[in-house]
Amino acid sequence: STAPATYSAGDRITVELNADDNEIEFFKDGSSQVTITSGLAPPYIPTLFRGSDPNVTINFGQTTFTDTPSSGFKALNTANLAAPTVTNSSDFFKTVLYTGNGTAIGSGGKAVTGVGFQPDFVWIKNRDATDSHMLFDASRGVTKYISSDTTAASATDTESLSTFDSDGFTVGNNVAVNTNTEDYVAFCLKAGGAGSSNTDGSINTTKTSVATHGGFSISTYTGTAANATVGHGLSRVPEVIITKNLADTDNWAVYHSGNTSAPETEYLVLNLAGPTADDATYWNDTAPTSSVFSVGSVTNTNGSSDAMVALCFAKTPGLIGIGTYTGNNAADGSYVVVDDGASGFRPAWVMLKRLEDGYSWHIHNSAMSPYNPVGEGLNANDSSGEASWGSPIDFTANGFKFRTTNGGYNGSATYIYLAFAENPFGGSGVAQARAR
């Protein structure tokens, strides 16, 4: 390397970072000045000393460079990050808000539109009343619902969700989905229609519906009460599995890859604010694979001759994030980059849970709170209507940040989360997240 030149007004200084070889090279007006190869370690933080001239313009690639970068070097901007698997998350996930009209199916019901696709999974909650959450999916069929806040078996009501439509769904006059003048929220996911049997496991599923991106599936199967495997249909290992016994009044069961250092030995309960617990009869102490997940003998995941349903999720760049974080118990709270297996995304929906007793499954979304802070929320484990929890969380371009010491969000503890994207973070030609 050579000694750096002097710099004066009007000079163009180019900095190229080679992170593979731990090198930084400086250029002046297109000519190399010095290469630094020692004493470097990430993180790399751009720093500028302006001297007596306060007028400096920095170009990270937001405008065209005057000097051509060396071969293999790219501008430091999000467009040069790898494009995610899903470049338009609204093709697969959408939250819609609607106001009920109380109309029965025989009189036309209430058509909810604006989803943008025909959903295969719809989670509805009355924001104004203490009605149970209502969960529907195409594999079980319309009018059949289960509730995340109760142990109740699957129930059928022709006045609940009666059809999955090309741009949404239609509901009847069941008060939990359509009371006149009351406000509702619906979380909608696209899978693969009603699905078909999956034979990868020792238990053949009745139906498995898989999204084309390979990160979300809905499976129905009949339990055996003996250690077994069930095919999930995903193209990679699921990191969240949620099961419900459709025949019995059993608790929901949740597997999460971040639930302790040995998640296959643990389970959580979606309908309760309880702690993580160790029990081999839930997942047979066996981690899921790219083709199957394991179940033990407990009725919550594998009831004898009982109809079961499993929702499986895998990290999907640009759409599904799954991970853990540690709270810092400070008003300037922890910052979480959503782990979608890539660069993260701006969330449209986040559900999080502290791994201790007494902490609910908090759900926040950008439809109910379109601007930061995202204060309006629901709890998956109780029937209460929408609540305003102050300023607990901000949705950012690649994750979320806490603004509270509330123990349900940001105590000195470990938390798990599942998130769906509003906009990806990175990729050329991709509509990326913006601050708001």
DRENBA-347839 format. One line per 4 residues: their letters; for each residue x, y, z of C-alpha. Coordinates in Angstrom, 1 decimal, decimal comma, always signed. Each point is the difference from the previous one (the first is absolute). Layout:
a = X Y Z; ...
// end
This chain:
stap = +0,0 +0,0 +0,0; +1,0 +3,6 -0,4; -0,4 +3,0 +2,3; -3,4 +1,8 -0,5
atys = +0,0 +3,2 -2,0; -1,1 +3,3 +1,3; -3,6 +1,0 -0,6; -1,5 +3,3 -1,0
agdr = -3,4 +1,5 -1,0; -1,7 -1,7 -2,9; +1,9 -3,3 +0,4; -2,0 -3,2 -0,3
itve = +1,0 -2,6 +2,6; -1,1 -3,6 -0,6; +0,1 -2,7 +2,7; -0,3 -3,7 -0,9
lnad = -0,4 -2,7 +2,6; +0,9 -3,6 -0,7; -1,5 -1,8 +3,0; +1,1 -3,4 -1,3
dnei = +3,7 +0,9 +0,2; -0,4 +2,7 +2,7; +1,4 +2,8 -2,1; -0,9 +3,7 -0,5
effk = +1,3 +1,9 -3,0; -0,2 +3,8 -0,4; -0,1 +1,8 -3,3; +0,4 +3,7 -1,0
dgss = -1,7 +1,0 -3,2; +0,1 -3,6 -1,2; +3,6 -0,7 +0,9; +0,9 -2,4 +2,8
qvti = +1,7 +1,6 +3,0; +0,4 -2,6 +2,7; -1,2 -3,5 +0,9; -0,3 -0,9 +3,7
tsgl = +0,2 -3,7 +0,7; +0,7 -0,3 +3,7; -1,7 +0,9 +3,3; -3,5 -0,2 -1,6
appy = -2,9 -1,7 +1,6; -3,8 +0,4 -0,4; -2,1 +1,9 +0,6; +1,1 +2,7 -2,4
iptl = -1,3 +3,4 +0,8; +0,5 +2,9 -2,6; +1,6 +3,0 +1,7; +0,8 +3,3 -1,6
frgs = +2,3 +2,8 +1,2; -0,9 +3,2 -1,9; +2,8 +2,3 +1,1; -0,9 +3,6 -0,6
dpnv = -2,3 -0,6 -2,9; -3,6 -0,9 +1,1; -1,2 -0,8 -3,5; +0,2 -3,8 -0,6
tinf = -2,2 -2,2 -2,1; -0,1 -3,7 +0,6; -1,3 -2,4 -2,6; -0,7 -3,6 +1,1
gqtt = -1,5 -0,8 -3,4; -3,2 +2,0 +0,2; +1,3 +1,8 -3,1; +2,2 -1,2 -2,9
ftdt = +3,7 +0,0 +0,9; +2,3 +2,3 -2,0; +2,8 -2,6 +0,2; -0,6 -3,6 -1,0
pssg = +0,3 -2,4 +2,9; +2,6 -2,7 -0,2; -1,2 -3,4 -1,4; -2,1 -1,9 +2,6
fkal = -0,8 +3,1 +2,1; -3,5 +1,3 +0,5; -1,6 +3,1 +1,5; -0,9 -0,2 +3,6
ntan = -3,8 +0,0 -0,2; -2,8 -2,4 +0,5; -0,7 -0,5 -3,7; +3,3 -1,8 -0,2
laap = -1,0 -2,5 +2,7; -1,2 -3,4 -1,4; -3,7 +0,0 -1,0; -2,1 -1,9 +2,5
tvtn = -1,9 -3,2 -0,9; -3,3 +2,0 +0,2; +0,3 +3,4 -1,5; -3,7 +1,0 +0,6
ssdf = -1,2 -1,2 +3,3; -3,5 +1,1 -0,7; -0,3 -3,0 -2,4; +0,0 -2,3 +3,0
fktv = -0,9 +2,0 +3,2; -2,4 +2,8 +0,5; -1,8 +1,5 +3,0; -3,4 +1,6 -0,7
lytg = -2,3 +2,0 +2,2; -3,8 +0,0 -0,4; -3,2 +1,1 +1,7; -2,7 -2,6 +0,5
ngta = -3,5 +0,4 -1,4; -1,7 -2,9 +1,9; -1,4 -1,5 -3,2; -0,7 -3,7 -0,1
igsg = +1,3 -2,2 -2,8; -3,5 -0,6 -1,3; -0,2 +3,8 -0,6; +3,4 +0,3 -1,6
gkav = +2,2 +0,1 +3,1; +3,0 +2,3 +0,2; +2,5 -0,1 -2,8; +3,4 +1,1 +1,2
tgvg = +2,3 +1,1 -2,9; +3,4 +1,6 -0,5; +2,1 -3,0 +0,9; +1,4 -0,2 -3,6
fqpd = -0,1 -3,8 -0,2; -2,2 -3,0 +1,0; +1,1 -0,8 +3,6; +0,5 -3,5 +1,3
fvwi = +0,3 +1,1 +3,6; -2,0 +2,8 +1,7; +0,3 +1,1 +3,6; -2,8 +2,3 +1,1
knrd = -0,3 +2,0 +3,2; -2,8 +2,4 +1,1; +1,9 +3,2 +1,0; -3,0 +1,4 +2,0
atds = -1,1 -2,9 +2,1; +1,1 -3,0 +2,1; -0,7 -2,5 -2,7; +2,3 -2,9 -0,6
hmlf = +2,6 +0,0 -2,8; -1,3 -1,9 -3,0; +2,4 -2,0 -2,1; -1,0 -1,6 -3,4
dasr = +2,0 -1,9 -2,6; -0,6 -1,6 -3,4; +1,2 -3,4 +1,0; -2,7 -0,4 +2,7
gvtk = -2,5 +1,8 -2,2; -2,3 +3,0 +0,4; -2,3 +0,6 +3,0; +2,4 -2,0 +2,3
yiss = +1,8 +2,1 +2,5; +2,4 -0,4 +3,0; +0,9 +2,7 +2,5; +3,5 +0,9 +1,1
dtta = -1,2 +1,2 +3,4; -1,9 -3,2 +1,0; +0,5 -3,8 +0,2; -3,3 -0,6 -1,9
asat = -0,1 -2,6 -2,7; -0,7 +1,0 -3,5; -3,6 +1,3 -0,5; -2,2 +0,5 -3,1
dtes = -2,2 +3,0 -0,6; -1,4 +0,8 -3,4; -0,3 +3,7 +1,1; +3,8 +0,3 +0,6
lstf = +2,4 +0,0 -3,0; -2,0 -1,5 -2,8; +2,3 +0,4 -3,1; +3,5 +0,8 -0,9
dsdg = -0,3 +2,5 -2,9; +2,4 +1,2 -2,7; +0,7 +3,3 +1,9; -0,9 -1,0 +3,5
ftvg = -2,8 -1,9 +1,8; -3,7 +0,1 +0,9; -1,4 -0,2 +3,6; -3,5 -0,4 +1,4
nnva = -1,5 +1,5 +3,1; +2,0 -1,9 +2,7; +0,8 +2,8 +2,5; +3,7 -0,9 +0,1
vntn = +0,4 +0,7 -3,7; -2,8 +2,4 -0,9; -1,9 +2,1 +2,5; -1,6 +3,1 -1,5
tedy = +2,2 +3,1 +0,4; +2,7 -1,8 +1,9; +3,6 +0,1 -1,3; +2,0 -3,1 -0,9
vafc = +3,5 -1,0 -1,1; +0,9 -3,0 -2,2; +3,5 -1,4 -0,5; +0,0 -1,8 -3,4
lkag = +2,6 -2,5 -1,3; +0,2 -1,7 -3,4; +1,1 -3,6 +0,0; -0,8 -2,5 -2,8
gags = -3,8 -0,4 +0,0; -1,6 -2,9 +1,8; +3,1 -2,2 -0,5; +0,5 -3,7 -0,3
sntd = +1,4 -2,9 +2,0; +3,6 +0,1 +1,0; +1,6 -3,4 +0,4; +3,5 +1,0 +1,2
gsin = -0,6 -0,9 +3,7; -1,1 -3,2 +1,7; -3,4 +1,8 +0,3; -1,5 +0,9 -3,4
ttkt = -1,6 +3,4 +0,1; -3,7 +0,3 -1,0; +0,9 +3,2 -1,8; +3,1 +2,2 -0,2
svat = -0,2 +3,4 -1,6; +3,3 +1,6 -0,8; +0,8 +3,6 -1,2; +2,1 +0,2 -3,1
hggf = +2,8 +1,7 +1,9; +0,4 -3,1 +2,1; -0,1 +1,7 +3,4; -3,6 -0,5 +1,1
sist = -2,3 -3,0 +0,1; -3,2 -1,2 +1,5; -0,4 -3,7 +0,8; -2,8 -2,1 +1,3
ytgt = +0,6 -3,6 +1,3; -1,4 -2,7 +2,3; +2,0 -0,6 +3,1; +1,2 -3,4 +1,2
aana = +1,2 +0,7 +3,6; +3,3 -1,7 -0,9; +3,3 +1,6 -0,9; -0,2 +1,0 -3,6
tvgh = +1,0 +2,4 -2,8; -2,3 +2,3 -2,1; +0,9 +1,4 -3,4; -0,2 +3,8 -0,1
glsr = +0,6 +0,6 -3,7; +2,4 +3,0 +0,5; +3,2 +0,3 -2,1; +2,1 +0,5 +3,2
vpev = -0,1 -0,7 +3,7; -3,0 +1,6 +1,8; +1,0 +2,2 +3,0; -3,5 +0,6 +1,3
iitk = -2,7 -2,8 +0,3; -3,4 +0,7 +1,5; -2,3 -2,9 +0,6; -3,6 -0,4 +1,2
nlad = -2,0 -3,1 +0,8; -3,2 +0,5 -2,0; -2,0 -2,6 +1,9; +0,9 +0,6 +3,6
tdnw = +0,1 +3,0 +2,4; +3,8 -0,1 +0,2; +2,4 +3,0 +0,2; +1,7 +1,1 -3,2
avyh = +3,7 -1,0 -0,3; +2,8 +2,2 -1,5; +3,5 -1,0 -1,1; +2,4 +2,9 -0,5
sgnt = +3,6 -0,5 -1,1; +1,1 +2,7 +2,5; -1,7 -1,5 +3,0; +3,1 -0,8 +2,1
sape = +3,1 -1,7 -1,3; -1,9 -3,2 -0,6; -3,3 +1,0 -1,4; -1,0 -3,5 -1,0
teyl = -0,3 -0,8 +3,7; -2,2 +3,0 +0,8; -3,5 +1,2 -0,8; -2,1 +3,2 +0,5
vlnl = -3,7 +0,4 +0,2; -1,6 +2,5 -2,4; -3,2 +0,4 +2,0; +1,8 +0,7 +3,3
agpt = +2,5 +2,5 +1,4; +2,0 -2,9 +1,5; +3,7 -0,7 -0,1; +1,9 -2,3 -2,3
adda = -0,1 -3,6 +1,3; +2,0 -3,2 -0,6; -1,9 -3,1 -1,1; +1,2 -2,7 -2,4
tywn = -3,5 -1,0 -0,9; -0,6 +3,1 -2,0; +2,7 -0,1 -2,7; +1,5 -3,3 +0,9
dtap = +3,2 +1,9 +1,0; +0,8 +0,0 -3,8; +0,7 +3,1 -2,0; -2,0 +0,5 -3,3
tssv = +1,7 -0,7 -3,3; -0,4 +1,4 -3,5; -2,8 -2,6 -0,6; -1,7 -0,9 +3,3
fsvg = -0,6 +1,1 +3,6; -0,2 -2,4 +2,9; -2,8 -0,6 +2,5; -0,2 -2,0 +3,1
svtn = -2,9 -1,6 +1,8; -1,7 +3,1 +1,6; -3,5 +0,9 -1,3; +1,0 +3,6 -0,7
tngs = +2,1 -1,1 -3,0; -1,0 -3,6 -0,6; -3,4 -1,0 +1,5; -1,0 -3,6 -0,6
sdam = -2,4 +0,0 -3,0; -0,5 +3,7 +0,4; +0,0 +2,5 -2,9; +3,0 +2,4 +0,3
valc = +1,1 +3,1 -1,7; +3,6 +1,4 -0,3; +1,2 +3,4 -1,2; +3,6 -0,1 -1,1
fakt = +2,3 +3,0 -0,7; +3,5 +0,3 -1,2; +2,2 +3,1 -0,5; -0,7 +1,5 -3,4
pgli = +2,0 +3,0 -1,2; -2,4 +2,9 -0,6; -3,0 -1,7 +1,7; +0,5 -2,0 +3,2
gigt = +2,3 +0,8 +2,9; +0,6 -2,3 +3,0; +2,4 +0,6 +2,8; +0,8 +1,0 +3,6
ytgn = +1,3 +3,1 +1,7; +1,0 +1,1 +3,5; -1,6 +3,0 +1,5; +2,0 +2,7 +1,7
naad = -2,6 +1,4 +2,4; +0,7 +3,5 -1,2; -2,3 +2,7 -1,5; +2,6 +0,1 -2,9
gsyv = -0,9 -3,6 -0,6; +1,5 -2,9 -1,9; +0,2 +0,2 -3,8; -0,8 -3,2 -1,8
vvdd = +0,9 -0,7 -3,6; -2,6 -2,4 -1,2; +1,6 -3,3 -0,8; -1,5 -1,1 -3,3
gasg = +3,2 -1,8 -1,1; +1,1 +3,1 -1,9; +0,1 +3,7 +0,7; -3,2 +0,4 +2,0
frpa = -3,1 +1,9 -0,9; -2,5 +2,7 +1,2; -2,6 -2,0 +1,9; -3,7 +0,1 -0,8
wvml = -0,8 -2,3 +2,9; +2,0 -1,2 +3,1; -1,0 -2,5 +2,7; +2,4 -0,3 +2,9
krle = +0,1 -1,9 +3,4; +2,2 +0,2 +3,0; +1,1 -3,5 +1,0; -1,2 +0,3 +3,6
dgys = -3,3 -0,4 +1,8; -2,5 +2,9 -0,1; +0,9 +1,5 -3,3; -2,5 +0,1 -2,9
whih = +0,5 -0,6 -3,7; +0,0 +3,6 -1,2; -1,1 +0,7 -3,6; +0,7 +3,4 -1,7
nsam = -0,6 +0,9 -3,6; +0,4 +2,9 -2,3; -3,7 +0,1 -1,0; -1,3 +0,8 +3,4
spyn = +3,0 +2,3 +0,7; +1,1 +1,4 -3,4; +2,6 +2,4 +1,5; +2,6 -0,4 +2,7
pvge = -0,2 -0,6 +2,9; -2,0 -3,2 -0,6; -2,1 +0,1 +3,1; -3,3 -1,7 -0,9
glna = +0,1 -3,7 +0,6; -1,7 -3,3 +0,9; +0,8 -3,0 +2,0; -0,3 -3,4 -1,7
ndss = -0,7 -1,7 +3,3; -3,0 +2,1 +1,1; -3,3 +1,2 -1,4; +0,4 +3,7 +0,9
geas = -0,5 +2,5 -2,7; +2,7 +2,4 -1,4; +2,1 +1,7 +2,7; +2,3 +3,0 -0,2
wgsp = +3,2 -0,8 +1,8; +1,6 +3,4 -0,3; +3,2 +0,0 -2,0; +1,5 -3,5 +0,3
idft = +1,5 -0,5 -3,4; +1,1 +1,6 -3,3; +0,0 -1,8 -3,3; +3,2 +0,8 -1,8
angf = +1,3 -0,6 -3,5; +1,6 -3,3 +0,9; -1,6 -1,0 +3,3; -1,4 +1,5 +3,2
kfrt = +1,1 +2,0 +3,0; -1,5 +0,3 +3,4; -0,8 +3,3 +1,8; -1,0 -1,5 +3,4
tngg = +1,1 -1,8 +3,1; -3,2 -2,0 +0,0; +0,9 -3,6 +1,0; -2,2 -1,5 -2,7
yngs = +2,2 +1,6 -2,7; +3,4 +1,2 +1,3; +0,9 -1,3 +3,4; +3,3 -1,6 +0,9
atyi = -1,2 -3,3 -1,5; -0,1 -2,1 -3,2; -2,8 +0,3 -2,5; -1,1 -1,8 -3,1
ylaf = -1,8 +1,4 -3,0; -1,7 -0,8 -3,3; -0,3 +2,8 -2,6; -1,4 +0,7 -3,4
aenp = +1,3 +2,6 -2,4; -1,4 +3,2 -1,3; +3,0 +0,9 -2,2; +3,3 -1,7 -0,5
fggs = +3,4 +1,6 +0,9; +2,1 -0,2 -3,1; +0,0 -1,2 -3,6; +0,3 +1,8 -3,3
gvaq = -3,4 +1,1 -1,4; -1,8 -1,1 +3,2; -2,4 +2,4 +1,8; +1,9 +0,4 +3,2
arar = -1,0 +1,2 +3,5; +0,0 +3,6 +0,8; -0,1 +1,8 +3,4; -3,3 +1,5 +1,1
// end
